[in-house]
């Protein structure tokens, strides 16, 4: 068997949903800065201004960091390498997991609104490999001796 190499994929509906969520959180953060900057008194801002500013920055960050991570994943995708003995998951950040093929019972596709990937049912636990789509070649590797 040759080595099989799979790359992660960014779904456009997930990207669109994260962008919309990020814009909503970012607009709330900018709106808070503008509202308190225009309408709050200097006495109020002397007590609460720094807290309002950091809360607004937190809202902007909560909204845009997941979108930025997803766009980074487009340029540096995760990888799955499968050889005769093991499945190797290489993260885009540099970490990796080695999973023996003999310990994998089932591979299924799992999706929520903004999270999706492959769920590996192992002998004792489960492992999630984010941002991968289902591939029929994976069933052949997990169940090589079973016929249709």
Buried (B, 14 or more C-beta within 10 A) or exposed (E): EEEBEBEBBBBEEBBEBBBEBBEEBBEBBEEBBEEBEEEBEEEEBEEEBEEBBEBBEEBBBBBBEBBEEBEEBEEEBBBBBBEEEBBBBBBBEEEEBEBEBEBBEEBEEBEEEBEBBBBBBEEEEEBEBBBBBBBEEBBEBBEEEEEE
